[in-house]
Amino acid sequence: MPTHDRLKEYASLLRIRQKGSRRDAWMAGGLLFLSLVGIYVYGALNSSFFQSLFLVLPIVVALGAAYATVLARLYVANACLELVEALESSLET
């Protein structure tokens, strides 16, 4: 199998990975956003907010770390795809 065909197959695989990472980033970001909004609303409605904040804070920190990890995977997938497309275009000429 020629190198050009392998690069095309790898690029299509990277596009699938990119779409999956983008979906995961939207889901993790949405969960993080909803949790932050929920904390804000709960704090506005409840006077004993700071007592229960220590119970919820580790979950929010974990969601933030998950979002950062998924976003890093998306950036890596984008960079790999750009690299493969650049190699592919250089082999065509």
PATORMI-77501 format. One line per 2 residues: their letters; for each residue z, x, y of C-alpha. Coordinates in Angstrom, 3 decimals, decimal comma. Each point is the difference from the previous one (the first is absolute). Example, Ala and Ser with C-alpha at 12.3 -4.5 7.8 and 13.67 -1.06 7.14 Angstrom:
AS> 7,800/12,300/-4,500  -0,660/1,370/3,440
This chain:
MP> 0,000/0,000/0,000  -1,000/1,503/3,360
TH> 2,620/0,823/2,591  -1,405/-2,551/2,432
DR> 0,523/-2,857/-2,474  3,555/1,143/-0,708
LK> 0,738/0,058/3,702  -1,357/-3,533/0,388
EY> 2,179/-1,223/-2,848  3,050/1,763/1,422
AS> -0,721/-1,447/3,445  -0,139/-3,513/-1,444
LL> 3,300/0,667/-1,788  1,519/1,201/3,270
RI> -1,202/-3,149/1,772  1,818/-2,092/-2,602
RQ> 3,125/2,115/0,485  -0,367/-0,349/3,773
KG> -0,192/-3,793/-0,221  3,067/-0,081/-2,230
SR> 1,937/2,263/2,344  -1,000/-2,121/2,970
RD> 1,201/-3,125/-1,809  3,278/1,685/-0,910
AW> 0,489/1,143/3,598  -0,492/-3,535/1,290
MA> 2,487/-1,377/-2,525  2,652/2,653/0,654
GG> -0,489/-0,272/3,756  0,248/-3,779/-0,173
LL> 3,224/0,170/-1,988  1,436/2,529/2,430
FL> -1,005/-2,147/2,969  1,461/-3,153/-1,536
SL> 3,248/1,767/-0,810  0,308/1,353/3,540
VG> -0,704/-3,421/1,475  2,500/-1,543/-2,412
IY> 2,670/2,494/1,055  -0,701/-0,721/3,648
VY> 0,193/-3,771/-0,466  3,122/0,264/-2,147
GA> 1,642/2,202/2,604  -0,870/-2,428/2,767
LN> 1,453/-2,967/-1,900  3,058/1,575/-1,608
SS> 3,004/1,502/1,743  1,054/2,141/-3,001
FF> -3,316/1,813/-0,050  1,252/3,586/-0,143
QS> 2,146/-0,624/-3,075  -2,950/-1,157/-2,066
LF> -2,380/2,529/1,526  1,383/2,720/-2,264
LV> -1,037/-2,057/-3,029  -3,567/-0,561/1,174
LP> -0,670/3,362/1,622  -0,683/1,935/-3,261
IV> -2,635/-2,562/-0,968  -1,746/0,339/3,351
VA> 0,114/3,799/-0,217  -1,509/-0,180/-3,493
LG> -2,759/-2,313/1,254  -0,714/2,405/2,860
AA> -0,232/2,921/-2,413  -2,290/-2,000/-2,272
YA> -2,239/-0,844/2,957  -0,163/3,653/1,063
TV> -0,860/1,065/-3,554  -2,740/-2,588/-0,374
LA> -1,404/0,900/3,405  -0,106/3,683/-1,005
RL> -1,877/-0,930/-3,176  -2,490/-1,958/2,095
YV> -0,567/2,989/2,291  -0,503/2,284/-3,000
AN> -2,501/-2,425/-1,533  -1,885/-0,196/3,302
AC> -0,100/3,790/0,345  -1,184/0,479/-3,595
LE> -2,706/-2,602/0,487  -1,207/1,695/3,178
LV> -0,074/3,339/-1,796  -1,975/-1,354/-2,952
EA> -2,447/-1,777/2,309  -0,498/3,227/1,962
LE> -0,639/1,936/-3,216  -2,354/-2,719/-1,177
SS> -1,998/0,078/3,222  -0,191/3,788/-0,061
LE> -1,429/-0,107/-3,541  -2,640/-2,543/1,002
T> -1,506/2,292/2,640
